[in-house]
Amino acid sequence: IRKTMESDHYPDMHISLPGNEINLSHCLDSIRQSLMCSSDVSLIVWKWDEEAEQSFPRGDVVHRCRDFDRIKEWALENQLDNNFNTSIHAVNSLPMPMLLY
């Protein structure tokens, strides 16, 4: 995404496909939602440095991470099988909210 957005700096990555802006916007919105839904609320602790006469953030703050192995295990156990057919309508499908960009 970064290379696509900064095409002047990465000329080989310039992608000019129809609808690319919508795809890029969708990717960024997915990242935004992920960050908002799994935000790290650990405190950022600042410490005064007498010599520099300035505060600096400490890098030794303990963060509480999610167990990615458990998440991956759950995803593998609950994934759709290879026989998923997109041409079959699910009668009781859940309504999907529309995203406005």
C-alpha positions as a Markdown table, in Angstrom:
| # | Residue | x | y | z |
|---|---|---|---|---|
| 1 | Ile | 0.0 | 0.0 | 0.0 |
| 2 | Arg | 2.8 | 2.4 | 1.0 |
| 3 | Lys | 4.7 | 1.8 | -2.3 |
| 4 | Thr | 1.5 | 2.2 | -4.3 |
| 5 | Met | 0.7 | 5.5 | -2.6 |
| 6 | Glu | 4.2 | 6.8 | -2.9 |
| 7 | Ser | 4.6 | 6.1 | -6.6 |
| 8 | Asp | 7.1 | 9.0 | -7.1 |
| 9 | His | 9.5 | 7.2 | -4.8 |
| 10 | Tyr | 8.7 | 3.7 | -6.1 |
| 11 | Pro | 8.2 | 4.2 | -9.9 |
| 12 | Asp | 8.2 | 0.4 | -10.5 |
| 13 | Met | 5.2 | 0.0 | -8.2 |
| 14 | His | 2.9 | 2.5 | -9.9 |
| 15 | Ile | -0.3 | 0.6 | -10.6 |
| 16 | Ser | -2.9 | 2.3 | -12.7 |
| 17 | Leu | -5.7 | -0.2 | -12.8 |
| 18 | Pro | -9.3 | 0.8 | -13.1 |
| 19 | Gly | -10.8 | 1.1 | -9.6 |
| 20 | Asn | -7.4 | 1.0 | -7.9 |
| 21 | Glu | -8.3 | 3.9 | -5.7 |
| 22 | Ile | -11.3 | 2.0 | -4.4 |
| 23 | Asn | -9.2 | -1.1 | -3.7 |
| 24 | Leu | -6.5 | 1.0 | -1.9 |
| 25 | Ser | -9.2 | 2.8 | 0.1 |
| 26 | His | -10.7 | -0.5 | 1.1 |
| 27 | Cys | -7.2 | -1.8 | 2.2 |
| 28 | Leu | -6.6 | 1.3 | 4.3 |
| 29 | Asp | -10.1 | 1.1 | 5.8 |
| 30 | Ser | -9.4 | -2.6 | 6.8 |
| 31 | Ile | -6.2 | -1.6 | 8.5 |
| 32 | Arg | -8.0 | 1.3 | 10.3 |
| 33 | Gln | -10.7 | -1.0 | 11.6 |
| 34 | Ser | -8.1 | -3.5 | 12.7 |
| 35 | Leu | -6.2 | -0.9 | 14.6 |
| 36 | Met | -9.3 | 0.6 | 16.2 |
| 37 | Cys | -10.7 | -2.8 | 17.2 |
| 38 | Ser | -7.4 | -4.2 | 18.7 |
| 39 | Ser | -5.8 | -1.0 | 20.0 |
| 40 | Asp | -2.9 | -1.3 | 22.4 |
| 41 | Val | -3.9 | 0.7 | 25.5 |
| 42 | Ser | -0.6 | 0.2 | 27.3 |
| 43 | Leu | 0.7 | 3.4 | 28.9 |
| 44 | Ile | 3.5 | 5.3 | 27.2 |
| 45 | Val | 5.8 | 6.3 | 30.1 |
| 46 | Trp | 8.0 | 9.3 | 29.7 |
| 47 | Lys | 11.2 | 9.9 | 31.7 |
| 48 | Trp | 13.0 | 13.1 | 32.2 |
| 49 | Asp | 16.6 | 13.1 | 31.0 |
| 50 | Glu | 18.6 | 15.6 | 33.2 |
| 51 | Glu | 21.5 | 15.9 | 30.8 |
| 52 | Ala | 19.3 | 16.6 | 27.7 |
| 53 | Glu | 16.8 | 18.6 | 29.8 |
| 54 | Gln | 14.0 | 16.8 | 27.9 |
| 55 | Ser | 11.5 | 14.0 | 28.4 |
| 56 | Phe | 11.9 | 10.8 | 26.3 |
| 57 | Pro | 9.5 | 7.9 | 26.0 |
| 58 | Arg | 10.7 | 4.7 | 27.7 |
| 59 | Gly | 10.9 | 1.7 | 25.4 |
| 60 | Asp | 10.7 | -0.9 | 28.2 |
| 61 | Val | 6.9 | -0.7 | 28.7 |
| 62 | Val | 5.3 | -4.1 | 28.9 |
| 63 | His | 2.5 | -4.6 | 26.3 |
| 64 | Arg | -0.2 | -7.2 | 26.6 |
| 65 | Cys | -0.2 | -9.0 | 23.2 |
| 66 | Arg | -2.9 | -11.4 | 21.9 |
| 67 | Asp | -2.1 | -15.0 | 21.5 |
| 68 | Phe | -1.7 | -15.1 | 17.7 |
| 69 | Asp | -1.2 | -18.8 | 17.7 |
| 70 | Arg | -4.6 | -19.3 | 19.3 |
| 71 | Ile | -6.2 | -16.9 | 16.8 |
| 72 | Lys | -4.6 | -18.7 | 13.9 |
| 73 | Glu | -5.7 | -22.1 | 15.3 |
| 74 | Trp | -9.3 | -20.8 | 15.6 |
| 75 | Ala | -9.2 | -19.4 | 12.1 |
| 76 | Leu | -8.0 | -22.7 | 10.7 |
| 77 | Glu | -10.6 | -24.7 | 12.6 |
| 78 | Asn | -13.4 | -22.4 | 11.4 |
| 79 | Gln | -12.4 | -21.6 | 7.9 |
| 80 | Leu | -14.7 | -22.4 | 4.9 |
| 81 | Asp | -13.9 | -25.6 | 3.1 |
| 82 | Asn | -12.7 | -25.8 | -0.4 |
| 83 | Asn | -16.2 | -26.6 | -1.7 |
| 84 | Phe | -17.5 | -23.0 | -1.0 |
| 85 | Asn | -19.5 | -22.0 | -4.0 |
| 86 | Thr | -20.1 | -18.2 | -4.4 |
| 87 | Ser | -22.9 | -18.9 | -6.9 |
| 88 | Ile | -25.2 | -20.5 | -4.3 |
| 89 | His | -27.3 | -17.9 | -2.4 |
| 90 | Ala | -27.4 | -18.3 | 1.4 |
| 91 | Val | -31.1 | -18.0 | 2.2 |
| 92 | Asn | -30.6 | -16.7 | 5.7 |
| 93 | Ser | -27.5 | -14.6 | 5.0 |
| 94 | Leu | -26.8 | -11.8 | 7.5 |
| 95 | Pro | -27.2 | -8.2 | 6.3 |
| 96 | Met | -24.0 | -6.5 | 5.4 |
| 97 | Pro | -23.6 | -2.8 | 6.4 |
| 98 | Met | -22.6 | -0.5 | 3.6 |
| 99 | Leu | -19.3 | 1.3 | 4.0 |
| 100 | Leu | -19.1 | 4.8 | 2.7 |
| 101 | Tyr | -15.7 | 6.0 | 1.6 |
